[in-house]
Amino acid sequence: MRARYYLGGWWLAISLMNSLILLTACSSEPLVRGYVAPTHTCCARFEEFKFHQLSLGQEFVFSITSADPTYPFSNGRREHFAAFSVPDGFAATTIQSKSFLSTDFLPKATALLPDFIFLDGSYRQISRASVKNLQERGSFWGGALGSTVIAPPGVRYFVVVAGIGDGSNQYHSENGRLHPIPAAALGKLSLRLFGEPIRTAASKQPD
């Protein structure tokens, strides 16, 4: 009887662990609409942000979480953000983004669809752009929705916040069924920045 009791306890523990794994794997992030960010104020102005300098052509993977700082970008609503800078001597041309699905279980999957807030060298806002025409992208990190955003002339910094996309946020399951992927306030992303050398006045002169 004792051996049988321990065996039953062992299988019960395994069953509970499997349930916890499934619950974790099938998780959704809070949606953009209705999400109220905690107050983690870091800065009063854009120039006080901590900017991470991206290397041209290299994929940078990161997450925006509820522990990240917030800033009132529009209408006084605080949003979590990540801030980046363009390497010196180069002008940004395009940014490729991937929004990783929160889970492979598509009925529960969400994704953070980034908005890009572009700033000039004096930290003045140039424009804000949303991802469009999202395409399915698979990778080592799992399923993702990818897009390419054109960087405006003069951008030296940009900030990533959660957006709502353009309605193209859908993903096919293995059986071909198309699932909508709701826009989340939090999630994992990757960016790949492309650019070209800035031509100085001297380099523009003909030989």
N, C-alpha and C positions, 0 to 999 in steps of 0.2 A: 504493500500500500504506500509506503513512504517513497519508494522509487517512482511509483505511478504519480504521486503528488508532485514531486519535483519535475517530472517530465511534463505534466500538465502546466505547471508554472512556467517552465521554459518556453513552451509553445505559446502561452498567453503573452509572455514578454515579447516574443518575436512578432506576434500578431499586432500588439500595440505599437511596436517600433515601425512595422510596415505601414500602419495607419497614419502615424505621424509623418513618415516620409511622403506618403501620397498626398496628405494635406498640404505639406510644404511645397511639393512639386506642382500642385495644382492651384497655386496662389495667384490672386489678382492684386494689382496695386490700386490705390485710391484714384478715382477718375478726376480729370481736370475740373470738370463742371461740378461745383459743390465742394471742392477741396478747400479747406482753410488751413493755410500754412502756419505752423507755430512761429512765434516771434523769435528768430535768431538773427537779430540785426547785427551786421558787421560794419556797415559803412553808411556815411551820409551822402557820398558822392561817388560817381563812377571811378574817379581816379584813385579812390581808396580800395578798390577791389584788388584781390590777389589774382593776377593774370598768369596763367600757365602758357609758356611759349611752346607752340607746336613746331615740329620739324616737318618740312615739306615732304609730302609723299608717304609719310609713315602713319600707320593706323594707331590712334590713341583711344583706348577703351577706358570708360569711366562710368560712374553711376551718380545720379542725382537722388539724394535720400532726404528723409525728413530731418536729418541732423545737419544738413547743409544750411548755410546762411540764407537769409531772405532780403529782398529789396522791393520797394513799391514802384514797379516799372510803369504801371498804367492804372489809372482810376483809383489809385491808393491801395490796390490789392497787392499784398505781398506774395512774391513768388520765389521759390528756390532757384538757384542759378549756379552755373559754372562759367568762368571767365577765361578767355584765351587771347594771346597776342600773336601777331604775324612776325616772323623773323626779320631782323634788321636787314636792309638791302634788298628786300623782295616785296613785290606787290602781290596780294592775294588775288586769285582769279576764280576758283571754285572750291566748294567744300562738299565732300561726299560724306553722308551720314548713314548710319545704320541704327535702327531702333530695335533692340532685342526683345523678343516676346518674353513675358514674365513666366510662361510655362509652355510646354509642348502640348498640353491639353487645351486645344484651341477654344472650346466653349468658355474657358475661364481666362484665356490669355488677354493681357493688356500690353500696351507699349507706350513709352514716352515719345511723342512726336515733337521734335524740337522746333522752336522758333529761334531765329537768329537776330540779335540786336547788334547792328554794326555801328562802330564808333570810329571817329577820325583820330589823328594824332594828338588832338587836344581834348579827347574824351567827349566830344560832342556827338550826339546820335545822328547818324546818316539815314538809316532806314531800319525797318523790321521786316523780316521775311519768314514765311512758313514753308515747310516741306510740301512738295506737290508730286503728283504722279508716282506714288510709292510703289516700289517693285519688291517682290519676294526675294529675300537673300538668305541663304543658309551659310553657316560658318561653323568653326570649331566651338563658338560660344552658343550655338543653337540657332533657331529660326529668327529672322529679322526682316524688317521692312527698310528698304534703302531708297535714298533720294540724293539728288545733286542740287545745290544752291549756288547761284552765281553771286560772287562777292562784288559789291559796288566799288567804283573807283575811290581811292583815298582811304580805304579801311585799314586801320592799324590794330584795332582790337575788336573782339566780338564776344557777346554774352549769349549763352544758351539757356533757354527757359522752356517749360512745357507748353506746347501749343495744342491745337486740335486738328491740324492737318487740313486736307481738302476733300475728305470723304473717300479717298482711295485706300484707306487703311483696312485692307482685307487680306486674308491668307487662306490658301487651299490646304485642306487636310489630305492625307494619303489616299482617301477614297474619292478625291476630287471635289468634295463639298467646300463651298466658299464660306468662310467665317468672318464676320466683322470683328475688327480688333479695336476695342474702345481706347480712346486717348487717355493716358494716365498722367498723373501729376508727378510720379516718381518712376524711376526705371534705369536700365543700363543702356548706354549708347556707345558708339564709336564714331570718331571723326577722322577724316583724311584731308588735309589741306594741300591745295595745289597753288602754285604761283610762278612768277617769273622775275628775273632780276630787274631792279629799278635802273633805268638808263639815266645816267647823269647828263648834264648839258654838254660836257666834254665828249662823252661817248656818242652823242647824237651827231656831232660834227662830221662831215664827210672827210675821208682821208685825202 
